[in-house]
Amino acid sequence: MKKRVRYIDLFCGIGGFRLAVEAAAARRGLDARCVFSCDIDRNCARAYEANFGEVPVGDITEVDAERAPDHELLVAGFPCQPFSIIGRMEGFEDARGTLFFDIARIVEKKRPEALILENVKTLKGHNGGKTLERILGALSELGYATDWRTLNALDFGLPQKRERIWIVGMRDGGKMKWPQGAERMVPLSELLEKNPPEKFFASERIRKKRLSSVARKSSEPTIWHENKSGNVSAHPYSCALRAGASHNYLLVDGERRLTPREMLRLQGFPDDFKIACSDSQTRRQAGNSLPVNVAEAVAGGLFDALGWGRGGSPDASGAE
């Protein structure tokens, strides 16, 4: 009989964590079932419903922890803006930063066996490291052995430079089996659409400006990134997708914007993932999401550390 793993998906967005947990569980013969999801964004809820058949609960601050379903695993990509270099870096001074404590109060009441949290890499240095220390300390006070790593989506097969902090906690202790990553990065040529609609092409002025900033085009597709200082660089991968960035900060070969489907692919979402919202909303959702490949590898490493299932693919979760 398969081991049942009930999990709750907090700050679920469009469901990247859900795809990851269920893929990691399937590799190990586990019966993973999402028993609760929560996100305050209505457009994300629309996309989540279109793909998973359920509407997430809204405001987590209004969730009664006592009445939350019992679960073995809690996952949460909690709001990153308070700790991001793109935001104002106010941390716990920003109201969104305090949403971590809504996770903590649910953990305190429901006592899941394990948890996985995800956030931006700058969380580790925020306020001289005191913010991360406070998060880990709160989980330790609740009786969880914690560990964390910064992992890059580039190392897990996705052509996107996206570094994120992953925090794991185990109620009964144990040593996390951190994943090593994939052997091969999927080339951009395999993710880019062959005939994207004309509406995604930048104006002639923008294209000329980009071309004047890059020495020469590559024979293989590249994504040209313009940073906040106006400097342009070209790479065979994408820089991190961002929800609120300029429409033209990433251009394929300096000519066109990424399509919503391409953005989802860069985050590891499969092509059968339904796009339920407008281009602008899907672009925002992809920028706020997490890299599914990395989340799957982390979940797999945690499952293996806990002795859940039969062990997964070596590519997904090799121990350090």
Beta strands, then each sheet from edge to edge (+ up, - down):
strand 1: 4-10
strand 2: 31-38
strand 3: 73-76
strand 4: 114-120
strand 5: 145-152
strand 6: 160-161
strand 7: 163-170
strand 8: 223-226
strand 9: 232-235
strand 10: 238-239
strand 11: 250-252
sheet 1: 2+ 1+ 3+ 4+ 7- 5+
sheet 2: 6+ 10+
sheet 3: 9+ 8- 11+
end
